[in-house]
Amino acid sequence: MEPNVEPSSRPRLLSIDLFVARYGIGKTTVYRLIAAGKLRALKVGTRTVIPEDAAEQWLENLKPAHITTGMFTKASSKKEAANHAA
């Protein structure tokens, strides 16, 4: 008798389309990541799939973004802004 196991609501293998939808990047980028060895993928017949653990590992290995909010930081005063504008 087989044990009563509830199937996971999240698939263990992600199709390229599901990976693209979940992580918000384009298909071309996904195939480039695979070709560069930065994202592990498997072939199941003719389909290319990404194991969920490989997707999570790729996400953890991303470098943090360095976002600037303009020329001045919040600590800049209006006087400094006026001096730069002159």
C-alpha positions in Angstrom: 0.0 0.0 0.0 1.4 3.4 -1.0 1.7 6.1 1.7 -0.8 9.0 1.6 1.4 11.9 0.4 -0.1 15.2 -0.5 1.4 16.6 -3.7 3.2 19.9 -3.4 1.4 22.9 -4.8 4.7 24.1 -6.3 6.3 22.1 -9.0 9.8 20.7 -8.4 10.7 21.2 -12.1 9.9 24.6 -13.7 9.3 24.9 -17.4 11.0 27.8 -19.0 7.7 29.7 -19.3 7.0 29.2 -15.6 10.5 30.3 -14.6 10.1 33.4 -16.8 6.8 34.2 -15.2 7.9 33.6 -11.7 11.2 35.5 -11.8 10.3 38.2 -14.3 13.1 37.8 -16.8 12.9 37.0 -20.6 13.3 33.7 -22.3 16.4 34.8 -24.1 18.1 35.7 -20.8 17.1 32.3 -19.4 18.7 30.5 -22.3 21.8 32.6 -22.0 22.1 31.9 -18.3 21.8 28.2 -19.0 24.4 28.3 -21.8 26.8 30.3 -19.5 26.4 27.7 -16.8 24.8 30.2 -14.4 21.5 28.4 -14.2 21.2 24.6 -14.1 18.7 23.0 -16.4 17.7 19.5 -17.4 16.2 18.0 -20.5 13.1 15.9 -20.2 12.6 14.6 -23.7 12.6 17.7 -25.8 11.6 20.0 -23.0 14.1 22.1 -21.0 13.2 22.4 -17.3 14.8 24.0 -14.3 14.9 22.3 -11.0 13.3 24.5 -8.3 16.5 24.2 -6.1 18.6 25.4 -9.1 16.2 28.4 -9.5 16.5 29.3 -5.8 20.3 28.9 -6.0 20.4 31.3 -9.0 18.3 33.8 -7.2 20.5 33.7 -4.1 23.7 34.2 -6.2 22.4 37.4 -7.8 24.4 40.5 -6.9 22.5 43.2 -5.1 21.5 46.2 -7.1 23.1 49.6 -6.4 20.3 52.1 -7.0 20.9 55.8 -6.7 18.1 58.3 -6.2 19.7 61.2 -8.0 22.6 63.6 -7.4 21.9 64.3 -3.8 21.3 62.1 -0.8 18.6 62.8 1.7 21.2 64.4 3.9 21.9 67.1 1.3 20.6 70.4 2.2 18.7 72.9 0.0 21.7 75.2 0.3 24.0 72.5 -1.2 21.4 71.9 -4.0 21.3 75.6 -4.8 25.1 75.8 -4.9 25.2 73.0 -7.5 22.5 74.6 -9.6 24.4 77.9 -9.8 
